[in-house]
Amino acid sequence: MPPSPAFSVREIPFSFRGSWFGISPVIAEKTYADDLHLVSHQTGMHPVLRLRAAAGATVTATPALLSWQDGAGRIDLAYQDPSTIRIRGTGAGLRIASAVATLTPFGGNYLYRDPVDGSHVFTSYETGRRYRVTVLTGEITAHGVELLGDGDRHLDLAAGQPWEVAVEEYETARHPYRADLPFDRVARAARETFDEFVAAVAPWRTAETPAAELAAYVIWSATVDPGGFLARPAVLMSKHWMDKVWSWDHCFNALALAAGDPGLAWDQFLLPFDHQDQAGALPDSVTHSEILYNFVKPPIHGWALGRLRTSMTTPPDQDQLMVAYERLTRWTDFWLTHRRVPGRELPHYQHGNDSGWDNATTFDGHRVLETADLAAFLILQLRELAALGTELGRPDEAAGHAKTAEALRTGLLSRLWQDGRFVARSPLTGSDDAGGAGGSLLDLMAIVLADELPPDVRTALVTRLERHLTPYGLATEPLDSPHYLADGYWRGPIWAPSTVLVEDGLRRGGHGAFADEVSHRFRALCEKSGFAENFDATTGTGLRDRAYTWTAAAYLILAAAHEQRRSH
């Protein structure tokens, strides 16, 4: 087999498709421990077990194997399945300790020896799970077993002789662990499982797309089995602290998976729709033990569904399309009914968070705004509903969607296009330019309408987009803006979703050379700096969460399209 890509566990957690835990030194938002930890994501992000090797041991990781190396000693860790890891040591010792030293008032975190099979079990009040350590070879020394007060609870595996253990996450009971496969076969099976995924989602990869395999790993390793509020397999945004599914992030993961794993892609698209409320709104985010409805996210779902249907190697059947059509219709009606002031043509956001661009300078003047990006997304969504309605034998509904789309397009151009640019408008004050004083890239996102825009409007947007282009891609606030902040979230850094949406709009609008440049610079950025949540627009440095799946997805989307163009 060719060598697997190596990565730093400080950047990307070591994990396995389906698992709700990973191995990482990142134990909370922007918090790094000295030791690696088993970190769970079932009820939030919780470090459960601390894995302490010898001081100074070097850690290396590939998609199937994590290792500590200390002189002649070595420890290897591999996933056997989503809930089980195997760890072996030769000439090196390991301490497995509870990450929580203080008992809860209910005595929830403790260590005991199971009298049935002799294993040692850590319990976690934070995750509501047990973590069983079974010795396969060698000897283990326990400290703090059944300790009732605060204190250290740990297991020691000495460096003096070879040893191996299995660590399992489970709920209340399991049959005694049996090692049916040797460690090397476990690691090889994990490698083969990942290799199959890469071959499916990135068969096009070449030397010109060198980060494709690692991008696939970020997505594969952040995928969890159904659990809690997630009734489908889900690609979390990260197995660091951004361990949720937000209701627009999922669209990019679906698109990256469409050709190689269409079933998983379809699940990603529908995940937030499983929790659509009575008004038709999607939640802000969903994860194992929490659903938030305090905000919504922008309606890019019609745009995404149109691309998804042309990319999936196994297209959705009529029943699946009907489900998508009905849910997408309700989502669209939410905006047109509950987010449109009676008598006004255009819908509005109630906060920057609704747009997905939480603190963009567009919202500095007013939080409640009618914006060009929102109208543009809904126009594309209505176009997709019209196409679906026709396919599904609902011509009257299809005609209604098309009519509404045209009315929104007219309103967008007549009300928000002023003096060669799109402005934002407050439905509360009636101000015709209630946006902030900055120059946010958000104000140019109507480029997604491509050839639905008049040529002069399209040309003006392209000219303004050039102001945002840095050596690393599209800055969300121009570098010469007084409001630009290098780590300002949506006030400067480069982001994946805006890149993909702008690149697509440019390409469909006939600006292929500019689209090529946007794609090239973002792909080069990921190849240099990995798959961070966002990037410093002047240095290319990764910022915030460093293993973000929509960034990896954006790389795969752009790289696949690049390879397709190159081969033709």
KAFEN-V378769 format. One record per backbone hydrogen bond with DSSP energy under -1.0 kcal/mol. NH is the residue of the N-H (numbers start at 1). CO is the residue of the C=O. Records with the same first field share a line. If there is no record, write none. Layout:
NH = CO + CO
This chain:
7 = 61
11 = 8
12 = 8
14 = 23
18 = 223
19 = 16
22 = 39
23 = 14
24 = 37
27 = 31
31 = 28
33 = 25
37 = 24
38 = 49
39 = 22
40 = 46
41 = 20
46 = 40
48 = 38
49 = 38
50 = 97
51 = 36
52 = 95
57 = 54
58 = 69
60 = 67
62 = 65
66 = 77
67 = 60
68 = 75
69 = 58
70 = 73
73 = 70
74 = 90
75 = 68
76 = 88
77 = 66
78 = 86
80 = 84
81 = 84
84 = 81
85 = 167
86 = 78
87 = 165
88 = 76
89 = 163
90 = 74
94 = 157
95 = 52
96 = 155
97 = 50
98 = 153
99 = 48
107 = 104
112 = 121
114 = 119
118 = 114
120 = 133
121 = 112
122 = 131
123 = 110
124 = 129
128 = 124
130 = 170
131 = 122
132 = 168
133 = 120
134 = 166
136 = 164
137 = 164
141 = 156
143 = 154
146 = 111
147 = 144
151 = 101
154 = 143
155 = 96
156 = 141
157 = 94
163 = 89
164 = 137
165 = 87
166 = 134
167 = 85
168 = 132
169 = 83
170 = 130
180 = 178
186 = 182
187 = 183
188 = 184
189 = 185
190 = 186
191 = 187
192 = 188
193 = 189
194 = 190
195 = 191
196 = 192
197 = 193
198 = 194
199 = 195
200 = 196
201 = 197
202 = 198
205 = 202
209 = 206
212 = 209
215 = 211
216 = 212
217 = 213
218 = 214
219 = 215
220 = 216
221 = 217
223 = 220
224 = 234
225 = 18
227 = 230
229 = 288
230 = 227
234 = 224
236 = 222
237 = 244
243 = 241
244 = 242
245 = 286
247 = 284
250 = 246
251 = 248
252 = 249
253 = 249
254 = 250
255 = 251
256 = 252
257 = 253
261 = 257
265 = 261
266 = 262
267 = 263
268 = 264
269 = 265
270 = 266
271 = 267
274 = 270 + 271
275 = 272
276 = 273
277 = 281
280 = 277
284 = 292
285 = 292
286 = 245
287 = 290
292 = 285
300 = 298
304 = 300
305 = 301
306 = 302
307 = 303
308 = 304
309 = 305
312 = 308
313 = 258
321 = 317
322 = 318
323 = 319
324 = 320
325 = 321
326 = 322
327 = 323
328 = 324
329 = 325
330 = 326
331 = 327
332 = 328
333 = 329
334 = 330
335 = 331
336 = 332
337 = 333
338 = 334
344 = 341
348 = 339
349 = 369
354 = 351
360 = 357
363 = 360
364 = 361
369 = 349
370 = 425
375 = 371
376 = 372
377 = 373
378 = 374
379 = 375
380 = 376
381 = 377
382 = 378
383 = 379
384 = 380
385 = 381
386 = 382
387 = 383
388 = 384
389 = 385
390 = 386
391 = 387
392 = 388
393 = 390
394 = 389
398 = 394
399 = 395
400 = 396
401 = 397
402 = 398
403 = 399
404 = 400
405 = 401
406 = 402
407 = 403
408 = 404
409 = 405
410 = 406
411 = 407
412 = 408
413 = 409
414 = 410
415 = 411
416 = 412
418 = 421
421 = 418
423 = 416
425 = 370
426 = 431
430 = 426
434 = 424
441 = 476
443 = 440
444 = 441
445 = 442
447 = 444
448 = 445
449 = 446
450 = 447
452 = 449
453 = 450
458 = 454
459 = 455
460 = 456
461 = 457
462 = 458
463 = 459
464 = 460
465 = 461
466 = 462
468 = 465
470 = 473
473 = 470
475 = 468
476 = 493
481 = 478
484 = 481
485 = 491
488 = 485
494 = 535
499 = 495
500 = 496
501 = 497
502 = 498
503 = 499
504 = 500
505 = 501
506 = 502
507 = 503
508 = 504
509 = 505
510 = 507
511 = 506
515 = 511
516 = 512
517 = 513
518 = 514
519 = 515
520 = 516
521 = 517
522 = 518
523 = 519
524 = 520
525 = 521
526 = 522
527 = 523
528 = 524
529 = 525
530 = 526
533 = 545
534 = 543
535 = 494
536 = 541
540 = 536
543 = 534
548 = 531
549 = 237
552 = 548
553 = 549
554 = 550
555 = 551
556 = 552
557 = 553
558 = 554
559 = 555
560 = 556
561 = 557
562 = 558
563 = 559
564 = 560
565 = 561
566 = 562
567 = 563
